[in-house]
Amino acid sequence: VQLAESGGGLVQAGGPLRLSCAASGRHFMSFAMGWFRQNLGKDREFVAAISRSSRTTYYADSVKGRFTISRDNDKNTVHLQMNSLKPEDTAVYYCAANLAPTGNLYYTTAVEYGYWGQGTQVTVSS
C-alpha cells in the first residue's frame, strides 16, 4: 500500500486543521492505520490509531479530547481532525499502515507499522 498525506499548513493556536491520508493499492480494509508526528532531532511520536473496522481507536494523552481519527474504507482514506491546536502540536505528521489479522487491533509504536507516507508539515503559531 502507498500512502499520501495532505491537509497540513499554518494555523493559529486554538484553530482546527484536518489531515487526510489517501491509500492506494489493494485491501485497504486489511490495514490498521495510525498517525505519528516528528520534529527535527526527536523520535517519531505516536498520535492516534484506528482499527480496520473503525470500532477501536486510541490516542496519545497529549491529544486526547482534541484530535479525532477516522477512516472511510470505501474511499481508502483516513483522517485526523485536529481541534484546539497548540504550538507544541507543530511537527511533520505521518500516516502509517500495518496489516492487522483482526478487525479490532490497533498499533501504537512506530516499529509495528510497515508502511509510511512522506509526511505533511503542521505549524501552529502562538
C-alpha positions as CSV (number, residue, x, y, z in Angstrom):
1,V,0.0,0.0,0.0
2,Q,1.2,3.5,-0.7
3,L,0.2,6.4,1.5
4,A,0.0,10.1,0.7
5,E,-0.8,12.7,3.4
6,S,-2.4,16.1,2.7
7,G,-4.0,19.0,4.6
8,G,-1.0,20.3,6.5
9,G,-0.3,24.0,6.8
10,L,0.0,27.0,9.1
11,V,-2.7,27.6,11.7
12,Q,-3.1,29.8,14.7
13,A,-3.3,28.4,18.2
14,G,-6.8,27.3,19.1
15,G,-7.7,26.7,15.5
16,P,-8.6,23.4,13.7
17,L,-6.9,21.5,10.9
18,R,-7.9,18.3,9.2
19,L,-5.3,15.9,7.8
20,S,-6.1,13.3,5.2
21,C,-4.2,10.2,4.1
22,A,-5.0,8.5,0.8
23,A,-4.1,4.9,0.4
24,S,-3.5,3.3,-3.0
25,G,-3.3,-0.4,-3.6
26,R,-5.5,-3.2,-2.7
27,H,-7.1,-4.4,0.5
28,F,-7.1,-1.1,2.5
29,M,-9.6,-2.7,4.8
30,S,-6.9,-5.2,5.9
31,F,-4.8,-2.4,7.4
32,A,-4.9,-0.8,10.8
33,M,-3.9,2.8,10.4
34,G,-2.1,5.3,12.6
35,W,-0.9,8.9,12.7
36,F,2.5,9.9,14.1
37,R,4.4,13.2,14.3
38,Q,8.0,14.1,14.4
39,N,10.2,17.2,15.0
40,L,13.8,17.5,13.9
41,G,16.1,15.7,16.3
42,K,13.3,13.9,18.0
43,D,11.8,10.4,17.8
44,R,8.7,9.8,15.9
45,E,5.8,10.2,18.3
46,F,2.5,8.3,18.3
47,V,-0.6,10.4,17.9
48,A,-3.6,8.2,17.1
49,A,-4.6,4.8,15.8
50,I,-7.7,3.2,14.4
51,S,-8.5,-0.5,13.8
52,R,-9.6,-1.9,10.4
53,S,-13.2,-1.8,11.4
54,S,-13.1,1.6,13.0
55,R,-14.6,0.1,16.1
56,T,-11.4,0.8,18.1
57,T,-9.4,4.0,18.3
58,Y,-6.6,5.1,20.6
59,Y,-4.9,8.4,21.3
60,A,-1.8,9.8,22.9
61,D,-2.6,11.5,26.1
62,S,-1.3,14.8,24.7
63,V,-4.0,14.9,22.0
64,K,-6.9,13.1,23.7
65,G,-10.1,15.1,23.6
66,R,-8.7,17.4,20.8
67,F,-7.9,15.1,17.9
68,T,-10.2,12.5,16.3
69,I,-9.1,9.8,13.9
70,S,-11.5,8.3,11.4
71,R,-11.4,6.2,8.2
72,D,-13.5,5.7,5.1
73,N,-12.9,2.2,3.8
74,D,-14.9,2.9,0.7
75,K,-12.6,5.8,-0.2
76,N,-9.4,4.3,1.1
77,T,-8.8,7.3,3.3
78,V,-8.0,8.0,6.9
79,H,-8.4,11.4,8.5
80,L,-7.1,13.2,11.6
81,Q,-9.3,16.1,12.7
82,M,-7.3,18.3,15.0
83,N,-9.0,20.9,17.1
84,S,-7.8,23.4,19.7
85,L,-4.3,23.2,18.3
86,K,-1.3,24.3,20.4
87,P,2.1,25.4,19.3
88,E,3.5,22.1,20.7
89,D,1.5,20.3,18.1
90,T,3.8,21.7,15.5
91,A,5.5,18.8,13.6
92,V,5.6,16.8,10.5
93,Y,2.7,14.4,10.6
94,Y,2.9,10.9,9.1
95,C,0.3,8.4,8.2
96,A,1.1,4.7,8.7
97,A,-0.4,1.4,7.9
98,N,0.0,-2.2,9.1
99,L,-1.7,-5.4,8.2
100,A,-4.0,-6.4,11.0
101,P,-5.2,-10.0,11.4
102,T,-8.4,-9.0,13.2
103,G,-10.8,-6.1,13.0
104,N,-10.3,-4.6,16.4
105,L,-6.5,-4.4,16.5
106,Y,-4.6,-1.2,16.5
107,Y,-0.9,-0.4,16.9
108,T,0.8,2.4,18.9
109,T,4.5,2.1,18.2
110,A,6.3,3.1,15.0
111,V,8.1,-0.2,14.7
112,E,4.8,-2.0,14.3
113,Y,4.0,-0.2,11.1
114,G,5.3,-1.4,7.8
115,Y,4.1,1.4,5.5
116,W,4.5,5.1,5.8
117,G,3.6,8.3,3.9
118,Q,6.1,11.1,3.3
119,G,4.6,13.4,5.8
120,T,2.8,16.8,5.9
121,Q,4.0,19.8,7.9
122,V,1.7,21.3,10.5
123,T,2.8,24.6,12.1
124,V,0.8,26.1,14.9
125,S,1.6,29.8,15.6
126,S,1.1,31.3,19.0
